Amino acid sequence: MESVGELLRKERESQGKTIEDVAKATKMSVLVLQAIEDDRFSVLPAPVYVKGHLRTYARFLELDEDEIVEKYMRFTQQQEPDELDEWDAVEIELQEQSREAGRRWIWMAVAAVVVIVAVVLVVRWTNRPPAPEIAANTTQEVPLVTEPVSEAAWVDTMIEVHGLELMVVARERVYVAVSVDGERVSELTLDEGERRRWEGVEEFILFVGTGEALELYLNGEYLGVAGSGRGPVEDLVVTEDGMSR
């Protein structure tokens, strides 16, 4: 049976395109494309990122993305467990740790919201005006006074927490500085093939020393490279809507 890599390579060659043509159009690394066409998926990042690469490649060749991904899934299911190399084992462990950390973060956020709501309610109860006294022998009806509730005092307890995971992969040696939700968290130099992950709620802001040297992935979806040239990229913003400069 023809493998997914063979199918993509034959379709590319039938369209008269080189692997460099694909890399230039999709912003994918030539090394990644070669690994895909050779079915060497174990040297690539986790399966969720491989699927993103496959969809990008299939879209460029005007093939059915879902069919290509399903063919890849069938291929990986046929592999024996001992065919997975050390890279795969480390990747699986990192994914489990990331998911566990994400769950802990969500519970901590929910607990914080509950505490804030409780404090607001206690403050409002403590500062409420005293009830008017009514004389025992009077039949005069005391009008009911309703104090309007300030919108600012309302705290919505049903806050939906969105988790964002940013992963970067260095195509060559590159300097990267990353801020998560307004706080600078990392300044480092990555070597070729090295990757890093960060988790946040709203946004990531990056400074990249060489734009075309860094690939970005958000929640498993390939976003592209940080920039199109050799120059630095400042204030690269990544949100759930993608990246913008």
For each residue, the residues with C-beta under 8 A, 3 or more apart:
1:
2: 6 7 10
3: 6 7 39 71 75
4: 7 8 36 39 54 68 71 72 75
5: 8 9 36 37 38 39
6: 2 3 9 10 37 39
7: 2 3 4 10 11 68 71
8: 4 5 11 12 36 37 57 58 61 63 68
9: 5 6 12 13 37
10: 2 6 7 13 14
11: 7 8 14 15 61 63
12: 8 9 15 17 19 22 37 61
13: 9 10 16 17
14: 10 11
15: 11 12 61
16: 13
17: 12 13 21 22
18: 21 22
19: 12 22 23 30 33 34 37
20: 23 24 30
21: 17 18 24 25
22: 12 17 18 19 25 26 28 33 57 60
23: 19 20 26 27 28 29 30 33
24: 20 21 27
25: 21 22 60
26: 22 23 56 57 60
27: 23 24 215 224 225
28: 22 23 32 33 53 56 57 215 222
29: 23 32 33 171 215
30: 19 20 23 33 34
31: 34 35
32: 28 29 35 36 44 53
33: 19 22 23 28 29 30 36 37 57
34: 19 30 31 37 38
35: 31 32 38 40 41 43 44
36: 4 5 8 32 33 39 40 41 44 50 53 54 57
37: 5 6 8 9 12 19 33 34
38: 5 34 35
39: 3 4 5 6 36 75
40: 35 36 43 44
41: 35 36 44 47 50 72 75 76
42: 83 84 85 87 88
43: 35 40 87
44: 32 35 36 40 41 49 50 53
45: 49 50 91 167 169 195 217
46: 49 50 91 92 94 95 220
47: 41 50 51 76
48: 51 52 220
49: 44 45 46 52 53 167 217 220 222
50: 36 41 44 45 46 47 53 54 72
51: 47 48 54 55 69 72 220
52: 48 49 55 56 217 220 221 222
53: 28 32 36 44 49 50 56 57 222
54: 4 36 50 51 57 58 65 68 69 72
55: 51 52 58 59 65 68 69
56: 26 28 52 53 59 60 222
57: 8 22 26 28 33 36 53 54 60 61 68
58: 8 54 55 61 63 64 65 67 68 69
59: 55 56 62 63 65
60: 22 25 26 56 57
61: 8 11 12 15 57 58
62: 59
63: 8 11 58 59 67 68
64: 58 67 68
65: 54 55 58 59 68 69
66: 69 70
67: 58 63 64 70 71
68: 4 7 8 54 55 57 58 63 64 65 71 72
69: 51 54 55 58 65 66 72 73
70: 66 67 73 74
71: 3 4 7 67 68 74 75
72: 4 41 50 51 54 68 69 75 76
73: 69 70 76 77
74: 70 71 77 78
75: 3 4 39 41 71 72 78 79
76: 41 47 72 73 79
77: 73 74
78: 74 75
79: 75 76 83 84
80: 83
81: 84
82:
83: 42 79 80
84: 42 79 81 88 89
85: 42 88 89
86: 89 90
87: 42 43 90 91
88: 42 84 85 91 92
89: 84 85 86 92 93
90: 86 87 93 94
91: 45 46 87 88 94 95
92: 46 88 89 95 96
93: 89 90 96 97
94: 46 90 91 97 98 197
95: 46 91 92 98 99
96: 92 93 99 100
97: 93 94 100 101
98: 94 95 101 102 165 197 199
99: 95 96 102 103
100: 96 97 103 104
101: 97 98 104 105 199
102: 98 99 105 106 163 165 199
103: 99 100 106 107
104: 100 101 107 108
105: 101 102 108 109 161 163 199
106: 102 103 109 110 161 163
107: 103 104 110 111
108: 104 105 111 112
109: 105 106 112 113 159 161
110: 106 107 113 114 159 161
111: 107 108 114 115
112: 108 109 115 116
113: 109 110 116 117 155 157 159
114: 110 111 117 118 157
115: 111 112 118 119
116: 112 113 119 120 155
117: 113 114 120 121 155 157
118: 114 115 121 122
119: 115 116 122 123
120: 116 117 123 124 153 155
121: 117 118 124 125
122: 118 119 125 126
123: 119 120 126 127
124: 120 121 127 128 153
125: 121 122 128
126: 122 123
127: 123 124
128: 124 125
129: 147
130:
131:
132: 142
133:
134: 138 142
135: 138 140
136:
137:
138: 134 135
139:
140: 135
141:
142: 132 134
143:
144:
145:
146:
147: 129
148:
149: 153 154
150: 153 154
151: 154
152:
153: 120 124 149 150
154: 149 150 151
155: 113 116 117 120
156: 159
157: 113 114 117
158:
159: 109 110 113 156
160:
161: 105 106 109 110 201
162: 201 240
163: 102 105 106 199 200 201
164: 199 200 201 202 203 204 218 219 238 239 240
165: 98 102 197 198 199 218 219 220
166: 178 197 198 199 200 204 216 217 218 238
167: 45 49 195 196 197 216 217 218
168: 176 190 195 196 206 214 215 216 217
169: 45 193 194 195 214 215 217
170: 173 174 190 191 192 193 194 195 213 214 215
171: 29 174 192 212 213 214 215 225
172: 192 210 213
173: 170 189 190 191 192 213
174: 170 171 189 190 208 209 210 213 214
175: 187 188 189 190 207 208 209 210
176: 168 186 187 188 189 190 196 206 207 208 209 214
177: 184 186 187 206 207
178: 166 184 185 186 187 198 204 205 206
179: 182 183 184 185 204 205 206
180: 183 185 198 199 200 203 204
181: 200 201 202 203
182: 179
183: 179 180
184: 177 178 179 187
185: 178 179 180 198
186: 176 177 178 196 198
187: 175 176 177 178 184
188: 175 176 196
189: 173 174 175 176
190: 168 170 173 174 175 176 194 195 196 214
191: 170 173 194
192: 170 171 172 173
193: 169 170
194: 169 170 190 191
195: 45 167 168 169 170 190
196: 167 168 176 186 188 190
197: 94 98 165 166 167
198: 165 166 178 180 185 186 204
199: 98 101 102 105 163 164 165 166 180
200: 163 164 166 180 181 203 204
201: 161 162 163 164 181
202: 164 181 239
203: 164 180 181 200 237 238 239
204: 164 166 178 179 180 198 200 237 238 239
205: 178 179 235 236 237 238
206: 168 176 177 178 179 226 233 236 238
207: 175 176 177 232 233 234 235 236
208: 174 175 176 211 213 214 226 227 232 233 236
209: 174 175 176 213 232
210: 172 174 175 213 214 227 230 231 232
211: 208 214 225 226 227 228 229 230 231 232 233
212: 171 225 226 227 228 229 230
213: 170 171 172 173 174 208 209 210 225 226
214: 168 169 170 171 174 176 190 208 210 211 225 226
215: 27 28 29 168 169 170 171 222 224 225
216: 166 167 168 222 223 224 225 226 238 243
217: 45 49 52 166 167 168 169 220 221 222 223
218: 164 165 166 167 221 223 238 240 242 243
219: 164 165 240
220: 46 48 49 51 52 165 217
221: 52 217 218
222: 28 49 52 53 56 215 216 217
223: 216 217 218 238 242 243
224: 27 215 216 243
225: 27 171 211 212 213 214 215 216 228
226: 206 208 211 212 213 214 216 233 236
227: 208 210 211 212 231 232 233 236 245
228: 211 212 225
229: 211 212
230: 210 211 212
231: 210 211 227
232: 207 208 209 210 211 227
233: 206 207 208 211 226 227 236 245
234: 207
235: 205 207 245
236: 205 206 207 208 226 227 233 243 244 245
237: 203 204 205 243 244 245
238: 164 166 203 204 205 206 216 218 223 242 243
239: 164 202 203 204 242 243 244
240: 162 164 218 219
241: 244
242: 218 223 238 239
243: 216 218 223 224 236 237 238 239
244: 236 237 239 241
245: 227 233 235 236 237
